[in-house]
Amino acid sequence: MKKSYRSMVCTVAVMGWVSFASASVIYQDDFSGGATTLLGTTPDVTTGGKTWGNANPTAENEFLANGTIVGTGDDSAFLAFTPAQGKIYTLSADMDVTTGDQYMMLGFFNNNTSVALTNGLGTFRITRYNQAYVTTGLGNFNNILPLPVTAAGLLKYTVILDCSDTSSANWTTSHYISDVLVPGAINRKVGGGGNYANITYVGFCRKTSTAGSFDNFELTVVLEPVTLS
């Protein structure tokens, strides 16, 4: 798979001000391995020696190191991750679902098995019908926004998680497809359950017989911005 460090610089324009912020890569993987399980492999860029895994590797091992998904059961592949207060994180990956009537997911999770299918924060759910769904609220799928995807094949999906608030109960997620902000998919959560401190993993899930491919996984954290007028 093609290696791509795509989130090294973030530019935001608000009310005439432009903020330039560099980003540090926490994880990056181009999935250039063989047709063997992804579990136990080390991303091209990792932190603290972390490897891909889950809590049920005997039953959930069908995300492969070459960037494909095979098999028929619920499945998952995760990297350990806990966000820090005051930080902004960008998670992205290219994904495509080619068979099956269910979906695959990319996002932040509080569980490292396929149980995370119902415990994701700021996730993308991708189906083979050229449709994506945005979910918000850790462990809460009540807010699901269906999004038309106008092109088939691998597309880049990005979630930005803003943990800059001093309270873990307050966070913002925004979602992008092919680097274009999804209208209506900026979610601000204040109070209640689903604190960003509950996040413990980042990665992929698959529901039942869904198959497809994934590439260019990357998680970055924004460093101190420099603001110019």
Number of C-alpha atoms within 10 A of each C-alpha: 13 9 14 13 15 16 18 13 13 15 10 10 11 7 6 8 10 14 15 17 18 17 20 15 20 18 22 25 23 23 23 17 14 12 15 15 23 26 21 15 16 20 23 14 15 17 15 7 8 17 19 21 23 22 14 13 16 8 12 22 23 25 27 22 23 19 25 22 26 19 14 14 16 20 29 32 29 26 23 19 19 16 20 14 16 12 15 20 22 22 26 27 24 21 24 22 25 19 15 16 14 17 27 29 24 30 29 30 31 24 21 24 22 22 16 23 26 15 23 28 29 26 31 29 26 25 24 20 16 16 17 22 19 26 28 26 24 22 19 15 17 9 12 17 15 15 19 11 16 7 9 13 14 17 17 19 24 27 27 21 24 22 23 16 14 10 15 20 17 19 23 19 23 22 26 18 18 14 12 11 14 15 10 11 21 18 18 13 17 15 11 9 15 23 19 27 15 18 20 17 22 26 25 28 27 29 20 17 18 24 25 22 19 25 25 21 28 25 27 22 24 20 16 11 13 10 12 9 8
